[in-house]
């Protein structure tokens, strides 16, 4: 193949851009899941405290702890959507930029192979 080195470089460039896209997509979902799980664990801790308070006969303490636990779970669910939307807004331009790199490299390689 003529221009084999150039084509190999274009392929490497496209593969690097695709790897970046994959990493950006993963970081977006990983951040949202991390926040949601952390808030869910805090909510579960409050619910566990509520159960322990209830078994100790402290009903007055058990009710607020249970309410905080349920709010923690709700906050985890709510924050997942919010963090995912925010990270999507942050990463969308970067992903589009990487797709442009892939498209440009593919277009150049196509012209060289034709």
Backbone as ProteinMPNN parsed JSONL, in Angstrom:
{"seq_chain_A": "XXXXXXXXXXXXXXXXXXXXXXXXXXXXXXXXXXXXXXXXXXXXXXXXXXXXXXXXXXXXXXXXXXXXXXXXXXXXXXXXXXXXXXXXXXXXXXXXXXXXXXXXXXXXXXXXXX", "coords_chain_A": {"N_chain_A": [[0.839, -1.188, 0.0], [0.6, 2.157, -0.893], [1.553, 5.014, 1.0], [1.332, 3.826, 3.505], [2.274, 4.277, 6.114], [1.102, 6.719, 6.765], [-1.589, 6.031, 6.682], [-1.681, 4.146, 8.741], [-1.098, 5.834, 10.89], [-3.339, 7.492, 10.82], [-5.275, 5.592, 11.443], [-4.48, 4.924, 14.055], [-4.947, 7.383, 15.252], [-7.742, 7.599, 14.973], [-8.555, 5.385, 16.495], [-7.623, 6.161, 19.023], [-9.274, 8.378, 19.459], [-11.781, 7.112, 19.53], [-11.423, 5.553, 21.805], [-11.232, 7.578, 23.682], [-13.823, 8.587, 23.54], [-15.258, 6.4, 24.56], [-14.233, 6.371, 27.194], [-15.109, 8.877, 28.124], [-17.884, 8.504, 28.053], [-18.145, 6.478, 29.956], [-17.204, 7.814, 32.251], [-19.153, 9.675, 32.633], [-21.472, 8.182, 33.363], [-20.427, 6.829, 35.556], [-19.882, 8.796, 37.474], [-22.46, 9.686, 38.128], [-23.592, 7.339, 39.165], [-21.929, 6.884, 41.362], [-22.465, 9.067, 43.078], [-25.208, 8.629, 43.559], [-25.205, 6.089, 44.793], [-23.687, 6.621, 47.095], [-25.359, 8.443, 48.467], [-27.53, 6.742, 48.802], [-26.453, 4.823, 50.526], [-26.0, 6.372, 52.801], [-28.65, 7.008, 53.375], [-29.578, 4.429, 53.955], [-28.12, 3.915, 56.258], [-29.31, 5.717, 58.027], [-31.876, 4.585, 58.081], [-31.273, 2.115, 59.24], [-30.419, 3.014, 61.732], [-32.872, 3.976, 62.57], [-34.354, 1.614, 62.825], [-32.893, 0.339, 64.858], [-33.295, 2.198, 66.913], [-36.03, 1.932, 67.199], [-36.281, -0.716, 68.083], [-35.095, -0.393, 70.512], [-36.978, 0.953, 71.833], [-37.276, 3.658, 71.447], [-39.264, 5.42, 70.064], [-39.765, 8.047, 69.348], [-37.318, 8.96, 68.429], [-36.923, 7.191, 66.393], [-38.73, 7.727, 64.293], [-37.951, 10.288, 63.02], [-35.388, 9.499, 62.161], [-36.021, 7.436, 60.384], [-37.453, 8.893, 58.485], [-35.421, 10.567, 57.537], [-33.797, 8.606, 56.422], [-35.401, 7.628, 54.301], [-35.566, 9.977, 52.838], [-32.893, 10.191, 52.145], [-32.632, 8.041, 50.369], [-34.383, 8.917, 48.378], [-33.061, 11.26, 47.64], [-30.775, 10.136, 46.535], [-31.798, 8.893, 44.234], [-32.832, 11.143, 42.902], [-30.549, 12.73, 42.628], [-28.999, 11.199, 40.922], [-30.134, 11.505, 38.363], [-29.777, 14.279, 38.059], [-26.946, 14.648, 38.249], [-26.148, 13.054, 36.131], [-27.304, 14.447, 33.983], [-25.9, 16.874, 34.177], [-23.225, 16.036, 33.817], [-23.492, 15.006, 31.265], [-24.0, 17.311, 29.808], [-21.534, 18.535, 30.139], [-19.741, 16.746, 28.93], [-20.655, 16.354, 26.339], [-19.791, 18.264, 24.29], [-17.069, 17.534, 24.187], [-17.183, 14.874, 23.398], [-18.37, 15.17, 20.884], [-16.299, 16.519, 19.622], [-14.354, 14.507, 19.554], [-15.645, 12.683, 17.885], [-15.578, 14.178, 15.548], [-12.842, 14.085, 15.032], [-12.532, 11.345, 14.517], [-14.128, 11.135, 12.219], [-12.762, 12.866, 10.457], [-10.243, 11.601, 10.263], [-11.025, 9.177, 9.133], [-12.065, 10.036, 6.723], [-9.786, 11.139, 5.486], [-8.196, 8.821, 5.291], [-9.777, 7.314, 3.596], [-9.614, 8.812, 1.248], [-6.88, 8.5, 0.686], [-6.717, 5.774, 0.223], [-8.247, 5.449, -2.021]], "CA_chain_A": [[0.0, 0.0, 0.0], [1.294, 3.439, -0.796], [1.153, 5.839, 2.157], [0.952, 2.915, 4.578], [2.556, 4.905, 7.407], [0.083, 7.751, 6.999], [-2.843, 5.333, 6.973], [-1.547, 3.596, 10.092], [-1.206, 6.959, 11.828], [-4.754, 7.887, 10.845], [-5.991, 4.551, 12.176], [-4.162, 5.111, 15.472], [-5.636, 8.601, 15.686], [-9.169, 7.275, 15.092], [-8.717, 4.486, 17.638], [-7.457, 6.965, 20.235], [-10.49, 9.182, 19.625], [-12.851, 6.203, 19.954], [-11.128, 5.207, 23.197], [-11.6, 8.757, 24.475], [-15.288, 8.634, 23.588], [-15.669, 5.363, 25.509], [-13.888, 6.812, 28.542], [-16.009, 9.978, 28.489], [-19.202, 7.923, 28.325], [-18.058, 5.775, 31.236], [-17.052, 8.765, 33.353], [-20.452, 10.317, 32.824], [-22.35, 7.316, 34.142], [-19.781, 6.464, 36.815], [-20.062, 9.89, 38.44], [-23.858, 9.68, 38.573], [-23.815, 6.159, 39.999], [-21.191, 7.07, 42.611], [-23.224, 9.987, 43.943], [-26.463, 7.99, 43.952], [-24.924, 5.009, 45.741], [-23.256, 7.232, 48.358], [-26.55, 8.941, 49.161], [-28.326, 5.579, 49.195], [-25.828, 4.212, 51.71], [-26.293, 7.255, 53.939], [-30.065, 6.781, 53.69], [-29.691, 3.11, 54.59], [-27.596, 4.043, 57.623], [-30.365, 6.351, 58.825], [-32.942, 3.602, 58.285], [-30.78, 1.141, 60.222], [-30.517, 3.698, 63.023], [-34.29, 4.033, 62.913], [-34.752, 0.277, 63.297], [-32.274, 0.122, 66.164], [-33.982, 3.054, 67.883], [-37.358, 1.366, 67.414], [-36.142, -1.913, 68.921], [-34.715, 0.059, 71.857], [-38.138, 1.611, 72.424], [-37.177, 5.1, 71.24], [-40.106, 5.688, 68.895], [-39.643, 9.466, 68.986], [-36.091, 9.073, 67.651], [-37.008, 6.304, 65.239], [-39.495, 8.336, 63.19], [-37.127, 11.202, 62.219], [-34.321, 8.759, 61.493], [-36.635, 6.752, 59.245], [-37.768, 9.903, 57.467], [-34.14, 10.953, 56.929], [-33.367, 7.486, 55.591], [-36.181, 7.642, 53.062], [-35.129, 11.15, 52.085], [-31.584, 9.855, 51.581], [-32.874, 7.212, 49.184], [-34.981, 9.786, 47.367], [-31.996, 12.15, 47.175], [-29.912, 9.34, 45.658], [-32.487, 8.741, 42.944], [-32.938, 12.463, 42.285], [-29.211, 13.22, 42.269], [-28.495, 10.431, 39.774], [-30.588, 12.197, 37.153], [-29.168, 15.608, 37.981], [-25.518, 14.522, 37.962], [-26.042, 12.52, 34.769], [-27.608, 15.543, 33.051], [-24.805, 17.845, 34.235], [-22.052, 15.438, 33.18], [-23.786, 14.904, 29.838], [-23.788, 18.65, 29.244], [-20.091, 18.817, 30.139], [-18.983, 15.861, 28.052], [-21.185, 16.334, 24.97], [-18.887, 18.914, 23.33], [-15.832, 16.763, 24.075], [-17.498, 13.689, 22.601], [-18.544, 15.631, 19.502], [-14.956, 16.821, 19.123], [-13.704, 13.239, 19.259], [-16.288, 12.142, 16.683], [-15.04, 14.928, 14.407], [-11.508, 13.544, 14.774], [-12.723, 10.041, 13.87], [-14.648, 11.38, 10.875], [-11.687, 13.451, 9.655], [-9.235, 10.575, 9.995], [-11.626, 8.215, 8.201], [-12.179, 10.695, 5.415], [-8.43, 11.21, 4.899], [-7.776, 7.473, 4.936], [-10.555, 6.914, 2.413], [-9.016, 9.484, 0.08], [-5.57, 7.905, 0.418], [-6.896, 4.412, -0.29], [-8.96, 5.462, -3.302]], "C_chain_A": [[0.885, 1.253, 0.0], [0.74, 4.215, 0.395], [0.731, 4.978, 3.351], [1.182, 3.551, 5.959], [1.513, 5.96, 7.747], [-1.242, 7.103, 7.369], [-2.802, 4.718, 8.37], [-1.665, 4.682, 11.147], [-2.65, 7.434, 11.945], [-5.592, 6.86, 11.609], [-5.741, 4.693, 13.681], [-4.889, 6.316, 16.044], [-7.127, 8.327, 15.89], [-9.424, 6.364, 16.289], [-8.555, 5.224, 18.958], [-8.704, 7.806, 20.509], [-11.658, 8.315, 20.082], [-12.663, 5.76, 21.4], [-11.504, 6.368, 24.121], [-13.109, 8.875, 24.616], [-15.798, 7.618, 24.605], [-15.409, 5.807, 26.948], [-14.783, 7.95, 29.014], [-17.406, 9.459, 28.819], [-19.202, 7.211, 29.682], [-17.967, 6.738, 32.405], [-18.374, 9.447, 33.664], [-21.354, 9.453, 33.695], [-21.743, 6.951, 35.489], [-19.966, 7.544, 37.868], [-21.484, 9.882, 38.996], [-24.126, 8.5, 39.499], [-23.121, 6.318, 41.347], [-21.953, 7.962, 43.575], [-24.495, 9.316, 44.445], [-26.234, 6.888, 44.988], [-24.493, 5.578, 47.09], [-24.458, 7.753, 49.143], [-27.46, 7.797, 49.602], [-27.771, 4.901, 50.428], [-26.084, 5.063, 52.949], [-27.755, 7.083, 54.363], [-30.277, 5.452, 54.384], [-29.179, 3.15, 56.026], [-28.633, 4.696, 58.534], [-31.515, 5.382, 59.08], [-32.521, 2.535, 59.283], [-30.827, 1.751, 61.62], [-31.954, 3.785, 63.502], [-34.765, 2.69, 63.462], [-34.16, 0.001, 64.67], [-32.939, 0.968, 67.247], [-35.364, 2.487, 68.204], [-37.283, 0.133, 68.3], [-35.724, -1.558, 70.341], [-35.864, 0.792, 72.539], [-38.121, 3.122, 72.274], [-37.94, 5.498, 69.969], [-39.94, 7.126, 68.422], [-38.374, 9.701, 68.157], [-36.171, 8.265, 66.352], [-37.694, 6.956, 64.04], [-38.654, 9.335, 62.391], [-35.979, 10.493, 61.497], [-34.852, 8.015, 60.271], [-36.955, 7.721, 58.122], [-36.486, 10.362, 56.764], [-33.61, 9.851, 56.019], [-34.107, 7.451, 54.268], [-35.825, 8.849, 52.204], [-33.759, 10.929, 51.453], [-31.722, 9.003, 50.331], [-33.448, 8.051, 48.049], [-33.931, 10.735, 46.794], [-31.031, 11.409, 46.255], [-30.517, 9.188, 44.277], [-32.513, 10.071, 42.196], [-31.565, 12.945, 41.804], [-28.63, 12.455, 41.088], [-28.88, 11.122, 38.478], [-29.92, 13.551, 36.972], [-27.686, 15.533, 37.603], [-25.317, 14.008, 36.541], [-26.301, 13.616, 33.737], [-26.462, 16.56, 33.018], [-23.555, 17.3, 33.541], [-22.259, 15.272, 31.676], [-23.552, 16.244, 29.165], [-22.302, 18.993, 29.168], [-19.345, 17.993, 29.101], [-19.461, 15.869, 26.608], [-20.273, 17.06, 23.975], [-17.582, 18.144, 23.123], [-16.044, 15.512, 23.221], [-17.676, 14.068, 21.135], [-17.194, 15.936, 18.849], [-14.216, 15.541, 18.73], [-14.325, 12.572, 18.027], [-15.81, 12.872, 15.431], [-13.641, 14.427, 14.03], [-11.621, 12.204, 14.045], [-13.173, 10.237, 12.426], [-13.547, 11.92, 9.968], [-10.627, 12.424, 9.292], [-9.768, 9.552, 8.997], [-11.716, 8.785, 6.799], [-10.806, 10.767, 4.722], [-7.946, 9.832, 4.462], [-8.513, 6.977, 3.698], [-9.976, 7.53, 1.141], [-7.669, 8.872, -0.289], [-5.701, 6.507, -0.173], [-7.575, 4.372, -1.641], [-8.053, 5.644, -4.483]], "O_chain_A": [[1.806, 1.374, 0.808], [-0.431, 4.068, 0.742], [-0.142, 5.377, 4.122], [0.368, 3.376, 6.865], [1.093, 6.074, 8.898], [-1.938, 7.574, 8.268], [-3.793, 4.77, 9.099], [-2.275, 4.464, 12.194], [-3.124, 7.74, 13.039], [-6.512, 7.227, 12.34], [-6.67, 4.595, 14.482], [-5.383, 6.282, 17.17], [-7.709, 8.777, 16.877], [-10.4, 6.549, 17.015], [-9.276, 4.941, 19.915], [-9.135, 7.931, 21.655], [-12.443, 8.737, 20.932], [-13.637, 5.609, 22.136], [-12.031, 6.154, 25.213], [-13.615, 9.221, 25.683], [-16.666, 7.933, 25.419], [-16.264, 5.639, 27.818], [-15.176, 7.985, 30.18], [-18.036, 9.929, 29.766], [-20.151, 7.335, 30.456], [-18.585, 6.508, 33.445], [-18.672, 9.757, 34.817], [-21.936, 9.944, 34.663], [-22.471, 6.782, 36.467], [-20.185, 7.233, 39.039], [-21.684, 10.051, 40.199], [-24.812, 8.648, 40.51], [-23.675, 5.922, 42.373], [-22.073, 7.645, 44.759], [-24.827, 9.421, 45.626], [-26.992, 6.774, 45.952], [-24.9, 5.06, 48.13], [-24.559, 7.526, 50.349], [-28.089, 7.875, 50.657], [-28.53, 4.45, 51.286], [-26.355, 4.53, 54.026], [-28.062, 7.018, 55.554], [-31.08, 5.362, 55.313], [-29.737, 2.496, 56.907], [-28.812, 4.278, 59.677], [-32.071, 5.36, 60.178], [-33.337, 2.095, 60.093], [-31.226, 1.089, 62.578], [-32.224, 3.681, 64.698], [-35.496, 2.642, 64.452], [-34.848, -0.514, 65.552], [-33.124, 0.505, 68.372], [-35.816, 2.553, 69.347], [-38.127, -0.05, 69.177], [-35.966, -2.326, 71.272], [-35.741, 1.206, 73.692], [-38.904, 3.804, 72.936], [-37.349, 5.858, 68.951], [-39.973, 7.391, 67.22], [-38.367, 10.558, 67.273], [-35.559, 8.622, 65.346], [-37.278, 6.754, 62.9], [-38.64, 9.242, 61.164], [-35.639, 10.84, 60.366], [-34.19, 7.975, 59.234], [-36.755, 7.411, 56.947], [-36.467, 10.528, 55.545], [-33.039, 10.132, 54.965], [-33.491, 7.26, 53.219], [-35.786, 8.751, 50.977], [-33.491, 11.418, 50.355], [-31.013, 9.215, 49.347], [-33.042, 7.909, 46.896], [-33.915, 10.986, 45.589], [-30.522, 11.99, 45.296], [-29.828, 9.337, 43.268], [-32.248, 10.117, 40.995], [-31.438, 13.497, 40.711], [-27.842, 13.014, 40.325], [-28.043, 11.303, 37.593], [-29.543, 13.923, 35.861], [-27.229, 16.274, 36.734], [-24.425, 14.469, 35.83], [-25.596, 13.703, 32.732], [-26.097, 17.049, 31.949], [-22.905, 18.009, 32.773], [-21.309, 15.386, 30.902], [-22.975, 16.309, 28.079], [-21.865, 19.666, 28.234], [-18.417, 18.489, 28.462], [-18.726, 15.425, 25.726], [-20.003, 16.517, 22.903], [-17.051, 18.106, 22.014], [-15.185, 15.144, 22.42], [-17.19, 13.368, 20.247], [-16.982, 15.645, 17.672], [-13.538, 15.497, 17.703], [-13.616, 11.968, 17.222], [-15.654, 12.26, 14.374], [-13.3, 14.356, 12.85], [-10.9, 11.954, 13.079], [-12.661, 9.583, 11.517], [-13.414, 11.476, 8.827], [-10.164, 12.378, 8.153], [-9.036, 9.111, 8.111], [-11.47, 8.089, 5.814], [-10.687, 10.49, 3.528], [-7.357, 9.687, 3.391], [-7.931, 6.297, 2.853], [-9.86, 6.873, 0.106], [-7.358, 8.743, -1.473], [-4.872, 6.102, -0.989], [-7.491, 3.365, -2.343], [-8.52, 5.673, -5.622]]}, "name": "protein", "num_of_chains": 1, "seq": "XXXXXXXXXXXXXXXXXXXXXXXXXXXXXXXXXXXXXXXXXXXXXXXXXXXXXXXXXXXXXXXXXXXXXXXXXXXXXXXXXXXXXXXXXXXXXXXXXXXXXXXXXXXXXXXXXX"}
